[in-house]
């Protein structure tokens, strides 16, 4: 009785229900399938492919330390399964579920076909605290506002204790052939980008657990106060590890519960509770993707189907390159290029600038993030962009337009973040750092800054851009029957 264990977005050995169930049957053959063609437009972007290489390498090493190994195959799932079943004589296929619309459709078809052949097929939940679709309003409708969703999740959820990683894995009598990971060419050809990614991250289960240990103490307690300050290390940076399943939300939940006692009201300390609510936002995003599979492409709010977006390739390019003339926006997009990540507060600021100051479609921003973020996640990326654009569930109202200069001054008051990523502005005084066009000629000269040469002048005037955005919204709403 040999079980094929299909790894996908669950690249860990601890708290892996499919692995635990497979080991209970007997020998296990772990394999990973690179399925770019089946994923279509949602195949991993450049930064995610870099991470995937490291994650698969780490998983194979962990398996080999336990007497096993990871078999790599590339192509469509149906012929890959047929070939592996024929080569190994396996009589079962187990995997942990994915929730992207294309992946759900593929899994349903595979289950029908494999079961018709007499194969034992089972899937499990390894990546979420609850199944999408499990929580609904009293009327039976999907939640479209986060706060009641979070209250329902809190009241109904019992987070199972995560299981430990196995000490040994029995394998097949004979191992089938495997692709070589290097042949997949997942790592980017640009060495400068790869160097920035390597300096910032350690893909793999061990790296995820180390990051959780670092965060779960004092940083978690201070999370509510520190999370909005990009110049400080106030966030967990667990998002890419969660996306690739190198750690699961159950592990995070229980690790924080072990470290921090609940208050008399039965809740953890405020910083920890705030962080757990962010884990719940991730759950909410998957809830939305489950109920609204068009989420990555289409606005959930009808008025935005008629929104008069601009066609401005030059503006989009300036935004992508961090050359908008607004320091907090440009710093975020420069950060994105180096470690393949961006602070969450800054993500909201740069997204607001794209869709409201530049009047460019949110899908363009989501596509750019998809290629450049190491934590590019279809549910979270889509839901978050729609939230900022004002067209999604629980969305910020469209008339809420972030002023990038004021946002920078509020959340980066000493300019640590901007100075790190925009060294050309480092010598400007704090009072001028987030609006260098307001600096006097003497202040610019003393800082060695010449606008238009060392740093661009603003590509739009924020006040005028805000007015244009509000007129566009009125125009779109007027077209709704």
N, C-alpha and C positions, 0 to 999 in steps of 0.2 A: 504494500500500500504506500505509494509514493505521491506526495502532494506537490504540485507546482505552486509556488508562492510568488505571486505577481506583485513586485514592488512598483510604486508609481509616485504618489505624493505622501509617502509614509516611510522615508528613508532612515529608519531607526530600528533598533532591536527591542528596546524597552517600550512598555505600553503599546504593544503592537498586537491587537486582537487577532488578526489573520494569522500572524506567525504563531501565536500561542495555540490557536485551534489546529493549525497544520501540524505542529509538533505533537499534539495530543494523539494524532492519527498514526504517526510514525516518521519515516525519513522525509526530508523536505529538500526541494530543489528551488533555491531562490533565483529569480531572474527579473531583469528590467528590460522594458521594451521602449525604444525611442520611436515615437509615433508622430513625427512632425506632420506628415501628410494628413493623417486623420484629424489632428488638431486644427489644421487649416490656418486661418488668420491668428489663432491663439496658440500657435506653437511658441515655445519659449523664445524671448528676445535675447539680444546679445548678452546683457548682464546676467540674465537667468541661465543662459547656456554655460557661462563661465562657472556660476555657482554649481550647476548640475554636475559638471565634471568633477569638482572637488567633493561633492556630496557622494557621488557614486564611488569614487576612489576610497573615501573614508568608510563607506558601508562595506565594500569588498574587504578592506583590511579588518574590519570588525568581525565579519563572517569567517575569514580565514583564521583569525585568532581562536575561533570556536569550532574549527574543523570543517568549515564549509567554504563556500565561495559564491560570487555573484555572476550569473550567466547574463551576458549582454546580447540582445538581438535588436534589429532595427527593421521597421516596416509596419504593415497593417497587423492588427491583433489577430484577425481570423486565421490567416495562413501561418502566423507565428505560433499560435496555439496548436494548430493541426500538426505542424512539424515537430514541436517539442513533445506532444503527446505520443506521436509515432516513434520518436527517437528514444524516449525514456520509459514508455509503458506506464506512465502515471495515470492514476484513475481519479484524481481530484485536482481542482484548480481553486485556490482561495486568493482573495485580494481584499484590500481596504478601499472603500468607495471614494470616488471623486464626484464632484457635483456640478462641473461645467455642463451645459446642455449637451454638447457633442459627446462628452464622456458618459453621461447618463444613458444616452441613446445607444451608444456602443455597448455598454455593459448589459443593458436589457437584451439586446440582440444576441450577445455572446452567451448569456445564461440560457436562453431558449435553445440555441443550437447545441451547446455542450450537453445540456441535460437530455436532449433528444438522443444523444450518442451514448447515454448512460454514465456520463461523467458527473461526479459529485462536485457541485459548484456552490460556493458560498461567498458572500461579501459582508464586510464589517465596517463599523464606523470608528475610524482612528483619528480623524482630523477635526471633529467638532464636539462640543459638549452635548448637543442634541441633534436629532435629525431635522433638516429643513422641512418645513411643513408640519412639524409636530405641534408648534404653538400657533394658535389662531385666536381671534377675538371671540367674544361670547356669541357673536352673530355668525361665526364660522368663516369669517373673512381673514385674509392675511393682514398682519400688522403693517401699517405704513408709517408709523411714528415710533421712534426708538424707545421713549420713556415707558409707555405701557408694555412694550415688548420686553424690556429689561425687568420690569416688575413681575411680569408673568414668568420669565425665565428664572428669576430669583425665587419665586414662590413654589414653582413646580420642579425645579431642577435638583436632582441628587447626583452629584458628580462622583462617578465610580473611582475607586482607588486605582491608580495606574499599576500595572504589573511590571515586575523586574525583567531585565534582559536575561535570556537563557544563558547558561554557562557553556553548553555544547549544543551543536545541531548535527543530528545524523543526516547524512546525505545519500544520494543514489549509489548503487554499486559501480556505475560507470557514468562519468560526467560527459554531457554533450559539449560540442564546440561552442566557443563564445567569441563575439567580436572583440577586438582590442579597443579600449576606451579612447586611446589617442587617435585612432582612425576616424572617430566621429567628428574630430576637429571642432569641439565645443568651445574651446578657449579662443578669445578674440585675437585677430592677427596683430592688433596694435599693442606693442609692449608697454607703452606709457599707461594705457588704460588698465591693462592687466596688473601692472605694478601697483596702481592705486587700489584696486580691488584686493590684491593679496595683502597689502599693508593694513587694510581695515577689517578683514574678515577671516574666520576659520570655518569653512563649511564642514558639516558633518555633525553627528550626534554628540561627540565629545565637546566640540566647540559650542553647541547649543546648551549643553548642561553647564558648562563653565560660565557662559554668559548669564544663565538663569541664576547661578549661585552668586555671581557678582551683583546682580540687581536685587535679589530677593531680600536683602537686609535693609540698610539705611536708605538706599536709593528708592526702594519701594515705599517706605514711609514718607519720603519727601516728594513722591511723584506728583501729587496734586499741585504743589507749589512750583516744582521745577520743570514740569513737562512742556511748558510753553516757552521756555527760555533756550533758544538754539545755541547760545554761547556757552551753555553748561551741559554736562553729561547727565541729563535728568531723565532720559527715556531708557527703555529696556533694550532696544535694538534687537529684539527677538523676532521681528516680523519675517525676515527671510528664513529663519530656522523653522518657524511655524508653517510658512508656505510650503516648504519642501518636506515637512513632516519629520524633521530631525528631532523635534520635540513636539509633544501634543498639548492641547489646552488643559487636559486633565492633569498632566504633570505640573504645569505652571500653577494651576489652581491649588493643588495640594501642597506644593512647595511653599507658596505664600501662606497657606493656612497653618502649616507646621511652624513657620517662623514667627507668625504674628497672631497672638490671641485675639479672639473676638471681643468687642466691647460689651457692656452690660445689655445693650440692645440687640446683641446677637450678630452684629456686623463687625467686620475687621476695621482696623484704623482707617481714617479718611483717605490717606494716600493709597493704601492697598485697595480700598473699595473703588477708588477712581480708576486704578489700573484694571481691576476686574471688569469694570464697566467698558473699558476699551476692548477687552477680550470679547465682551458681549456685543460690541459694535461689529466685530468680525463675524460673530454668529448672525447678527442682523443682516449683514451684507449677503451671506449665503442664503438666509431666509428669503431675501428679495430676489436673488438670482433664481432660486427654485420656483418662486411663484411668477416671476416676470423674466422669462429666459431671454427676452429682447433687451434686457438691461444694458449689455455692452454696446449696443448700437443705437437704440431708440430712446428718446426721453419718455419718462413715465407720465409727465404732465402734458396734456394735450396742446396747450398753448404753444409749447416749444417746437411742435411740429411745423409751425409757421414762422419760426424766429428768423429774422433777416440777418443771418451771420455774414460777416465780411469774407472776402477772398483776398488775403493779404500774405502772399508767400514771404515777402521781405520781413513783415512783422513777426511771422511765425519763426523764421530763421533767427531773427534777433533774440526772440524769447528763448529758443532752444540753446543758443550760444551764450546766454547770459550777457546780452549787450543791449538791454532795454533802457539803461540810464537810471534805473531805480535800484539802489544798492542791495536792499534786502531780497528783491526778486533775482537779481543777477548772482548774488552770493548763493542762493538756493540752487540755481541751475548750474553753477560751477561745482558746488558740492556734489550734485547729482552725477556729474561726469567722472569725478575722481573715485569715491568709494561706491558708486552705484546706489546711493541712498540719499534721502533728504529728510530733514527734521519735519515732523508732522505739522507744526504750526506754520513752517515756511511752505510746506506743500499747499496749505490753504491759501496763503498769500499769493504764491506764483500762479495757482489755478485761477483765483479770482482775477488776477491781472490779465491772464490770457482771455478769459471769456467775457470780462466786463470792460476792462480798459481797452483791449485790442478788438473785442467783439468777434473773436475767432471761436469756432465750434469746440465744445468740450471734448468731442471725439478726437480732435487733433492732439489735444493735451494727453488724453488717455493713451493714445497710440505711442506718443513719445515716451511716456512713463513706462509703457509695456516693454519697450526695447531697452531702456536705460536703468531701470530699477532692479536690484537683486531680489526685492520682495514683490515683484510684479505679480499680482494675484487678481484673477479675473473678477471675482465677486467684490473684493475690497476696492480695487482700482475703479471699477465701473460705478459702484454705489457712491464712492467718495467724490468722483468727478461730477456726478449728477447732483450730489448734495451741494457742492460749491456753486455749480451753475444755476441752481434754483429750480431744476426740472425733475428732481427725483423724489423719492420718499423721504419724509421728514426733512425736506430741503431747507437750507437757509433761504429766506426770501430774496428774490432777485434784486430788490432795491437795496439790499445790504451789500454794499460795494466796499471792499477793504481799501483804505487809503494806504498805499505801500510805505510811504514815508512815516506816517503815524504808527503803523504796525511795527516798523523797524525800530522807531524810537521807544515804543512801549515794551517790546519783547527782547530787544537787544540794546539796552540803554547805554552800556559801556562799549558797544560796538565790537565785542570779541568775535562774534560770528562773522560779521561783514569784513573785519580786518583780516581774519584768517583766509577767507576765500577771495577777497578783493584786495590784495596787498598794495595795489596801486593807489588805494585810498587811505592807507593805514595812517598817514600823518595828518589827516584832517581832524579837527577837534570834534568831540562827541556831538556837539550841537549842530554840526554841519554834515556829519557823516552820512546820515540817511536822506539828506537833500542837498547834495553838493552844489547844485545850481543856485542855491541860496547863499553860498559862501561868497565873501567879498574877494576882490581881485588879490588883495594882500594875503587872505587866508589860503586861497588856492596856490599862490606863488610859494608861500611858506611850506605848504604840503607837497610841492612839486607836482601839482595836478593841473593839467590843461584840458578842460572839457572839450570833447571832440577829437582829442589826440590820445591822451592817456586813458581817458574814460569817456564813454559816449554821453552826450546830452540826452535828456528824456525823449523817447521816440513818440510819446503822446503827452498831452497835458492832462493830468488826472481829473481835474474838475470838468473839463470839456468832455473827456471820455466817459465820465459817470453820467453826464446829462444825455449823451448819445445812447448809452446803454439803456437808460430808462425810457427814452423815446422808442427804442427798438422793442422793448417789452410791451409798451402800450400798443404798438403797431401789431405785434403778434397776437395779443389778447383780443384786439378788435376783429380778428379774422376767425375767432372761435365762435361757432354757431351758438 
